[in-house]
Amino acid sequence: MAEIRQLKADEFEERMKLSQFAFQFQIPADQMEVRRAAFHPEWDYGLFSDDGRLLSALLLIPFEAWVQGRKFKMGGVAGVASWPDARRQGGVAGLLSHAFETMKREGQSLSMLHPFSFPFYRKFGYEFTIERKNYTLETKYLPARKETPGTVRIVDKDFALLAPVYEAYASRYDGTLSRDGEWWKNRVMNKPGLAAVYYDENGKPQGYVLYEVADKVLKVHDWAELTEDARIGLWSYIGNHDSMIRELKITVPADDGLPFLVPDPRFKQEIEPYFMSRIVDAPGFVAQYPFKPSSGGAADEVVLRIEDAQAPWNAGTFRLCVDSEGIGSLERVADDGVRRDGDGVTAIDIAALTAMLVGGRRPGFLQRAGRLQAPEAALAALERRVPWQTPYLADFF
């Protein structure tokens, strides 16, 4: 009988064979040992046949992600793969179900992933939450260089220097990773090129850029800015490369304002649908989530009927209570505790709830789109109390 379990250290080669086949890439021999050193078998879950063959696998990475200025434990799903003779037999569904149970047990109330197919993962309660903008600017479109009170200096790639700036920047968005030292070392600072930091007039770091220049293209790998002076200073620094490049490539949040701030906004701008998210434990998530305080000092209450076919602990009727300070709770109520005809009940599925709380989709929009069915008073309460913040993710996993 098939078994789902964590991988063992000596199953690294088997996992790599599956990943290379499924994702159609080849790991160079000199990189295989680097991958082995970074292998966390306890993060990898496999579906094994009764004779011990690895059929399907899923990577569940323990992250923390920023949501409304708070860090939430988040399970990052990646590396989902199956051999061809094991596909369409429910293996991935079983792995995802196991992952949801694991995340709930570990207190990871949120999950995120980069989908190979949005429709496929929507079947499992994930929803599109993060989009980004990709800019390609010929040098003639670069922002004009301006003087600022601070200065930009090329520095060593130092975790202690860059991480505090990044964390302050990341906390302004929903879905950004809180990076630990290992992530910085293996996924951020290992990329080729230089690091430059903007220091304000008091010598405090307020922004940075990690980038490389090759074949007359300047590619920005990572960027963070905490002040308008830092933004101007970094772009002025980038402009100093105009004689050695023909264009610049950079990825930015969806609400980035550069096109409005430059003389000519007709440079190449592409919207990239990027990551999906899923609330794994709705009561646990709501207990951590900072709702907007009440302007009148009163509490709000909405009866939610949540649909979730994959995580039964989320499915049913709940009372969402948000006090005057914005502290929320989600408590299950018996179905006979609300009117049978549904009067006064707000209906939503787990994917739409995720889109509302971490995906930047307003309750009114979800109502108009048919993803939320709420009485007028409940809709007004949700509009008042659910905050809005731009979703963004600079990383990939």
C-alpha positions in Angstrom: 0.0 0.0 0.0 1.3 3.5 -0.9 2.8 5.5 2.0 3.4 9.2 2.5 6.4 10.1 4.6 9.3 12.4 5.0 12.3 11.6 2.8 15.6 10.3 4.3 19.0 11.8 3.7 20.1 8.8 1.5 17.1 9.4 -0.8 18.6 12.6 -2.1 19.6 11.1 -5.5 16.2 9.6 -6.0 14.6 13.0 -5.3 17.0 14.8 -7.7 16.2 12.3 -10.5 12.5 13.0 -10.1 12.9 16.8 -10.0 15.2 16.9 -13.0 12.8 14.8 -15.1 9.7 16.7 -14.0 11.1 20.2 -14.4 13.3 19.4 -17.4 16.6 20.6 -16.1 20.0 19.1 -15.5 22.1 19.7 -12.4 25.8 20.1 -13.3 28.1 17.7 -11.5 29.9 20.5 -9.6 26.5 21.7 -8.3 25.2 18.4 -7.1 27.2 18.4 -3.9 26.1 22.0 -3.2 22.5 20.8 -3.5 23.2 17.9 -1.3 24.5 20.1 1.4 21.4 22.3 1.2 19.1 19.3 1.2 16.5 19.2 4.1 15.0 15.7 3.9 12.6 16.7 6.8 11.1 19.3 4.5 10.5 16.8 1.6 7.5 14.5 1.6 7.2 11.6 -0.8 4.5 9.2 -1.9 6.1 5.7 -2.0 4.8 2.6 -3.6 4.5 -0.6 -1.5 7.9 -1.7 -2.9 9.5 1.5 -1.8 9.7 3.4 -5.1 9.3 7.2 -4.9 6.3 8.1 -7.0 5.5 11.7 -6.2 7.1 14.4 -4.0 6.4 17.7 -2.4 8.6 20.2 -0.6 7.2 22.0 2.4 9.4 24.8 3.5 8.9 26.5 6.9 8.9 30.2 6.3 7.6 33.4 7.9 5.8 35.8 5.7 4.8 39.4 6.4 1.0 40.1 6.5 -0.2 43.6 7.5 3.0 44.3 9.3 3.1 41.1 11.2 5.1 37.9 10.7 2.9 34.8 10.1 4.2 31.2 10.0 3.9 30.1 6.4 4.3 26.8 4.6 5.9 27.2 1.2 4.9 24.5 -1.2 7.4 23.8 -4.0 9.0 21.0 -6.1 5.7 19.2 -6.6 6.5 16.4 -9.0 5.4 12.9 -10.1 6.8 10.3 -12.4 4.5 9.9 -15.5 3.3 6.4 -14.5 2.1 7.9 -11.2 0.2 10.9 -12.5 -3.6 11.4 -12.4 -3.9 8.8 -9.6 -4.5 11.2 -6.7 -0.9 11.2 -5.5 -0.4 15.0 -5.5 -3.9 15.4 -3.9 -2.8 13.1 -1.1 0.5 14.9 -0.6 -1.3 18.3 -0.4 -3.8 16.9 2.1 -1.0 15.6 4.2 0.8 19.0 3.8 -2.3 20.9 5.0 -2.5 18.7 8.1 1.2 19.2 8.8 1.0 22.9 8.4 -2.0 23.2 10.7 -0.1 21.1 13.3 3.0 23.3 13.0 1.0 26.5 13.3 1.5 27.6 9.7 -1.8 29.2 9.1 -0.9 30.4 5.6 0.6 28.6 2.6 2.0 30.0 -0.6 3.3 28.5 -3.9 4.3 29.3 -7.4 1.9 27.3 -9.6 2.6 25.5 -12.9 -1.1 25.9 -13.4 -3.4 28.4 -11.6 -6.6 26.3 -12.4 -4.9 23.1 -11.0 -4.1 24.7 -7.6 -7.4 26.5 -7.4 -9.0 23.1 -7.0 -7.1 22.8 -3.7 -8.2 26.1 -2.3 -5.3 28.3 -3.4 -6.0 31.6 -5.0 -4.0 34.1 -7.1 -2.8 36.7 -4.7 0.5 38.2 -5.9 1.3 39.9 -9.2 4.4 41.9 -10.0 5.6 44.4 -12.6 8.7 43.7 -14.8 10.3 46.8 -16.2 12.8 46.9 -19.1 14.2 50.5 -19.5 16.4 51.6 -22.3 18.9 54.1 -20.9 16.9 57.0 -22.4 14.1 56.2 -20.0 16.1 56.1 -16.8 15.1 58.6 -14.2 17.0 61.8 -14.2 19.9 61.9 -11.6 19.1 64.2 -8.7 21.0 65.3 -5.6 20.0 63.9 -2.2 21.1 64.6 1.4 22.6 61.1 1.5 25.1 59.1 -0.5 25.3 55.7 -2.2 28.3 53.5 -1.6 29.4 50.1 -3.0 29.6 47.7 -0.1 30.3 44.0 0.7 27.3 41.7 0.6 26.8 41.8 4.4 23.7 40.1 5.9 23.9 42.3 9.0 23.8 45.4 6.9 21.2 44.5 4.3 18.7 42.4 6.3 17.3 45.2 8.6 16.6 47.4 5.6 15.0 44.5 3.7 12.8 43.5 6.7 11.5 47.1 7.2 10.7 47.3 3.5 9.1 43.8 3.3 6.8 44.6 6.3 5.0 47.1 4.1 3.6 44.4 1.8 1.6 41.2 2.2 3.2 38.0 1.3 6.9 39.0 1.4 9.3 36.5 3.0 11.0 37.2 6.3 14.4 36.0 5.2 16.7 34.1 7.6 20.5 34.0 7.3 20.5 30.7 5.2 18.1 32.2 2.7 20.2 35.4 2.3 23.4 33.3 1.8 22.0 30.7 -0.6 19.2 32.6 -2.4 20.1 36.3 -2.4 23.7 37.1 -1.9 25.0 34.2 -4.0 24.0 35.9 -7.2 26.8 37.6 -9.2 27.3 41.3 -9.1 27.6 44.2 -6.7 25.8 45.6 -3.7 25.2 49.4 -3.2 23.6 51.0 -0.1 22.0 54.4 0.3 23.0 56.1 3.5 21.1 59.1 4.7 22.7 62.3 6.0 23.1 60.6 9.5 24.9 57.6 8.0 21.9 55.3 8.4 21.2 52.7 5.7 17.8 53.5 4.1 18.0 51.4 0.9 20.1 49.1 -1.2 20.4 47.5 -4.6 22.0 44.1 -5.6 22.7 44.0 -9.3 25.0 42.7 -12.0 26.0 44.1 -15.4 26.6 41.8 -18.3 26.3 42.2 -22.1 25.3 45.8 -21.7 22.3 44.9 -19.5 22.0 45.9 -15.9 19.9 43.3 -14.0 18.6 44.2 -10.6 18.5 41.1 -8.4 17.1 42.8 -5.2 16.0 46.3 -4.2 14.7 47.9 -1.1 14.0 51.5 -0.3 12.6 53.0 2.9 12.5 56.7 2.1 11.9 58.8 -1.0 15.5 60.1 -0.8 16.7 56.5 -0.8 14.6 55.8 -4.0 16.0 58.9 -5.7 19.5 58.2 -4.6 19.5 54.6 -5.8 18.0 55.5 -9.2 20.6 58.3 -9.5 23.3 55.7 -8.8 21.9 53.3 -11.4 21.9 56.2 -13.8 25.7 56.4 -13.5 25.9 53.2 -15.5 24.3 54.7 -18.6 27.5 54.8 -20.6 28.1 51.0 -20.2 24.6 49.6 -20.6 21.8 49.7 -23.2 19.0 48.7 -20.9 18.0 47.9 -17.3 15.7 45.1 -16.0 14.0 45.2 -12.6 11.0 43.6 -10.9 8.9 45.8 -8.7 5.6 45.7 -6.7 2.4 46.0 -8.7 1.8 49.5 -7.3 5.3 50.9 -8.1 5.0 54.5 -9.2 8.0 54.9 -11.4 6.0 55.4 -14.7 4.3 58.4 -13.1 7.6 59.8 -11.8 9.7 59.8 -15.0 9.4 62.2 -18.0 8.4 59.4 -20.4 6.6 56.4 -19.1 6.5 54.5 -22.4 9.0 52.0 -21.5 8.3 48.2 -21.4 6.1 47.2 -18.5 4.8 43.7 -18.0 2.3 42.5 -15.4 3.3 39.1 -14.1 0.8 36.8 -12.3 3.1 35.3 -9.8 2.2 33.4 -6.6 -0.9 31.9 -5.1 -1.8 31.7 -1.4 -4.1 29.7 0.9 -5.3 30.1 4.4 -4.6 26.7 6.0 -6.2 27.3 9.4 -8.9 30.0 9.3 -9.4 30.4 13.1 -5.7 30.5 13.7 -5.1 33.0 10.9 -7.9 35.3 12.0 -6.6 35.3 15.6 -3.3 36.7 14.4 -4.7 39.1 11.7 -4.7 42.8 12.5 -8.1 44.1 11.4 -8.7 47.9 11.3 -9.8 49.4 14.6 -13.3 50.7 14.8 -13.6 54.5 14.4 -16.7 54.5 16.6 -15.3 52.2 19.3 -17.8 49.5 18.6 -17.2 45.8 17.8 -18.4 44.1 14.6 -19.8 40.6 14.1 -20.3 38.7 10.8 -21.6 35.1 10.5 -19.5 33.4 7.9 -20.3 30.1 6.2 -16.9 28.9 4.8 -16.5 26.3 2.1 -13.3 24.3 2.2 -13.3 20.8 0.6 -9.7 20.0 1.5 -9.4 21.2 5.0 -12.5 20.2 6.9 -11.5 22.2 10.0 -12.2 25.3 8.0 -15.5 24.3 6.6 -18.8 25.3 8.3 -20.4 28.2 10.0 -18.4 30.6 12.1 -18.9 33.8 14.0 -16.3 36.4 13.0 -15.9 39.0 15.8 -13.7 42.0 15.5 -13.4 44.2 18.6 -12.9 47.9 18.7 -9.1 47.5 18.6 -9.1 45.3 15.5 -8.5 42.0 17.3 -10.4 39.3 15.6 -11.7 35.8 16.4 -13.4 33.1 14.4 -15.5 30.7 16.4 -17.5 27.8 15.1 -21.2 27.9 15.7 -23.7 25.1 15.2 -25.7 25.3 12.0 -28.9 25.4 14.0 -27.6 28.5 15.7 -28.2 30.5 12.5 -31.4 30.8 10.5 -31.8 27.9 8.1 -32.7 30.1 5.2 -29.3 31.7 5.4 -30.6 35.2 6.2 -27.8 37.2 7.8 -25.1 34.6 6.8 -22.2 35.6 4.6 -21.0 32.8 2.3 -17.4 32.5 1.1 -15.0 29.8 0.1 -11.5 29.5 1.5 -9.9 30.8 -1.7 -12.0 34.0 -1.7 -11.3 34.5 2.0 -7.6 34.3 1.3 -7.9 36.8 -1.6 -9.7 39.2 0.7 -7.3 39.0 3.7 -3.9 38.6 1.9 -4.6 39.1 -1.8 -5.6 42.8 -1.9 -9.2 42.0 -3.2 -11.8 44.1 -1.5 -15.0 42.6 -0.2 -17.1 44.7 -2.6 -15.2 43.4 -5.6 -15.6 39.8 -4.4 -19.3 40.4 -4.0 -19.7 41.8 -7.5 -17.6 38.9 -8.9 -19.9 36.3 -7.2 -17.2 35.1 -4.9 -18.8 36.5 -1.7 -22.5 36.5 -0.9 -23.0 38.9 2.0 -26.0 40.9 3.4 -25.6 44.6 3.1 -24.7 45.2 6.8 -22.1 42.4 6.7 -20.5 43.6 3.5 -20.3 47.1 5.0 -18.6 45.7 8.2 -16.1 43.8 6.1 -15.3 46.9 4.1 -14.7 48.9 7.2 -12.6 46.4 9.1 -10.5 44.5 6.5 -7.3 46.5 5.8 -5.7 46.8 2.4 -2.0 46.5 1.6 -0.2 45.7 -1.7 0.8 42.0 -2.0 4.3 41.5 -3.2 7.0 38.8 -3.2 10.6 39.6 -4.3 11.8 36.0 -3.9 11.1 32.6 -5.5 10.8 29.1 -4.1 
